[in-house]
């Protein structure tokens, strides 16, 4: 098993890793836009969260093409549609199964949190 940290502010506070690789599976934790100066725009936050996820996947030896499931958590579901073009471009010809949940996030400045699971049979955890 391989545990991947991204340096996110909540990882040590809460006690989790950005991603865990096990038997070909890459489980990426719920991810929000990083840093203290977070844009109030949901699309900007979506792109920033996806960049963190992309880095975790790369560190695991995977990519968005390996995604099998993604969960989106948004406090205001009316804002989610603005992210659709970014998500469609990110996953392209390899869209995963998906679900959107509406609920409050850990801090009201966050507009979207993204959790992703990928699978790549050739992956071996270190």
C-alpha positions as CSV (number, residue, x, y, z in Angstrom):
1,X,0.0,0.0,0.0
2,X,1.2,3.5,-0.9
3,X,0.0,6.6,0.9
4,X,0.3,9.9,-0.9
5,X,0.2,13.3,0.8
6,X,-0.2,16.6,-0.9
7,X,0.5,19.0,1.9
8,X,-3.1,20.1,2.3
9,X,-3.9,22.0,5.4
10,X,-6.4,19.4,6.7
11,X,-4.3,16.2,6.1
12,X,-2.4,16.4,9.4
13,X,-5.2,18.1,11.3
14,X,-7.8,15.4,10.4
15,X,-5.4,12.5,9.9
16,X,-5.7,11.4,6.3
17,X,-3.8,11.1,3.0
18,X,-4.6,12.8,-0.3
19,X,-4.6,9.3,-1.9
20,X,-4.0,5.7,-1.1
21,X,-2.9,3.2,-3.7
22,X,-3.8,-0.5,-3.1
23,X,-4.0,-3.4,-5.5
24,X,-4.4,-1.2,-8.6
25,X,-6.9,1.1,-7.0
26,X,-6.2,4.8,-6.3
27,X,-8.6,6.3,-3.7
28,X,-8.3,10.1,-3.8
29,X,-9.8,11.8,-0.7
30,X,-12.3,14.6,-1.0
31,X,-10.3,17.6,-2.4
32,X,-11.1,21.3,-2.3
33,X,-9.1,24.2,-3.8
34,X,-5.8,24.5,-1.9
35,X,-4.4,27.4,0.1
36,X,-5.6,30.2,2.2
37,X,-6.5,32.5,-0.7
38,X,-9.3,30.6,-2.4
39,X,-11.2,32.1,-5.3
40,X,-14.9,32.6,-4.5
41,X,-15.7,31.3,-8.1
42,X,-16.8,27.6,-8.2
43,X,-15.2,27.1,-11.6
44,X,-11.9,28.3,-10.3
45,X,-12.2,26.1,-7.3
46,X,-13.1,23.1,-9.4
47,X,-10.0,23.6,-11.6
48,X,-7.8,24.0,-8.5
49,X,-9.2,20.8,-6.9
50,X,-8.8,18.9,-10.1
51,X,-5.1,20.0,-10.3
52,X,-4.5,18.6,-6.8
53,X,-6.2,15.4,-7.8
54,X,-4.2,15.2,-11.1
55,X,-1.0,15.5,-9.1
56,X,-2.0,12.7,-6.7
57,X,-3.0,10.5,-9.6
58,X,0.4,11.1,-11.3
59,X,2.2,10.4,-8.1
60,X,0.3,7.1,-8.0
61,X,1.1,6.3,-11.7
62,X,-2.4,6.9,-12.9
63,X,-4.4,9.7,-14.7
64,X,-7.9,10.9,-15.2
65,X,-8.3,8.3,-17.9
66,X,-8.2,5.7,-15.1
67,X,-11.0,7.3,-13.1
68,X,-13.9,4.9,-12.4
69,X,-15.9,7.0,-10.0
70,X,-16.1,10.6,-9.0
71,X,-18.3,12.2,-6.3
72,X,-18.9,15.9,-6.3
73,X,-20.0,17.7,-3.1
74,X,-21.4,21.2,-3.5
75,X,-23.2,23.4,-0.9
76,X,-25.3,25.1,-3.6
77,X,-26.4,22.7,-6.4
78,X,-27.5,25.6,-8.6
79,X,-23.8,26.5,-9.0
80,X,-22.7,23.0,-10.1
81,X,-23.7,23.4,-13.8
82,X,-21.0,26.0,-14.3
83,X,-18.4,23.3,-13.7
84,X,-19.7,20.9,-16.3
85,X,-17.6,22.1,-19.2
86,X,-14.4,21.8,-17.1
87,X,-15.4,18.3,-15.9
88,X,-16.3,17.2,-19.5
89,X,-12.9,18.4,-20.7
90,X,-11.0,16.8,-17.8
91,X,-12.5,13.3,-18.3
92,X,-12.9,13.6,-22.1
93,X,-13.5,10.2,-23.8
94,X,-13.1,8.4,-20.4
95,X,-15.9,9.6,-18.2
96,X,-16.3,7.9,-14.8
97,X,-19.5,7.0,-13.0
98,X,-20.4,10.1,-11.0
99,X,-22.7,11.5,-8.3
100,X,-23.3,15.0,-7.0
101,X,-24.3,15.5,-3.4
102,X,-25.4,18.8,-1.9
103,X,-24.3,19.6,1.7
104,X,-22.3,22.1,3.7
105,X,-18.5,21.7,3.5
106,X,-15.9,22.2,6.2
107,X,-15.5,25.9,5.6
108,X,-18.1,28.1,3.9
109,X,-15.5,29.5,1.5
110,X,-15.4,26.2,-0.4
111,X,-17.9,25.8,-3.2
112,X,-17.0,22.3,-4.4
113,X,-15.2,19.2,-3.0
114,X,-14.2,16.3,-5.4
115,X,-13.5,12.7,-4.4
116,X,-12.2,10.3,-7.0
117,X,-11.5,6.6,-7.4
118,X,-9.3,5.3,-10.2
119,X,-8.2,1.8,-11.2
120,X,-5.1,0.7,-13.1
121,X,-4.4,-3.0,-13.0
122,X,-0.6,-2.5,-13.5
123,X,-0.2,-0.3,-10.4
124,X,1.9,-1.8,-7.6
125,X,2.0,0.0,-4.3
126,X,5.5,0.5,-2.8
